[in-house]
Amino acid sequence: MNKPKVIDWNEISRLGLLERINREIMHPLGYAVCREVESGRSPGALVSEDGPWVYPDQVQQQGGD
């Protein structure tokens, strides 16, 4: 059996997956997966003290003009 390929968090980010993981799953729950660019490793997730993380385009949708 072949050993599966492993990619680091830098590659996950290059594929656009880190942004999707954060935007679609983590941010609504008040978390944000972070990574160390130099190593491609993730120390874990940041925890928001103010609830869900909100992107500027979501702020406009929620109450902006």
HUNORHU-V216935 format. One record per residue. N is the residue number from 1. RES is the residue in one small letter. NEAR is the number of other ideal C-beta (glycine too) atoms within 10 Angstrom. Layout:
N&RES&NEAR / N&RES&NEAR
This chain:
1&m&3 / 2&n&4 / 3&k&5 / 4&p&5 / 5&k&6 / 6&v&6 / 7&i&12 / 8&d&14 / 9&w&19 / 10&n&17 / 11&e&13 / 12&i&18 / 13&s&18 / 14&r&11 / 15&l&11 / 16&g&9 / 17&l&14 / 18&l&20 / 19&e&14 / 20&r&12 / 21&i&17 / 22&n&19 / 23&r&14 / 24&e&9 / 25&i&11 / 26&m&19 / 27&h&19 / 28&p&14 / 29&l&13 / 30&g&15 / 31&y&18 / 32&a&17 / 33&v&20 / 34&c&13 / 35&r&17 / 36&e&12 / 37&v&9 / 38&e&7 / 39&s&11 / 40&g&14 / 41&r&11 / 42&s&16 / 43&p&11 / 44&g&10 / 45&a&15 / 46&l&13 / 47&v&9 / 48&s&15 / 49&e&5 / 50&d&7 / 51&g&9 / 52&p&12 / 53&w&17 / 54&v&14 / 55&y&12 / 56&p&8 / 57&d&9 / 58&q&15 / 59&v&10 / 60&q&10 / 61&q&10 / 62&q&8 / 63&g&7 / 64&g&9 / 65&d&3
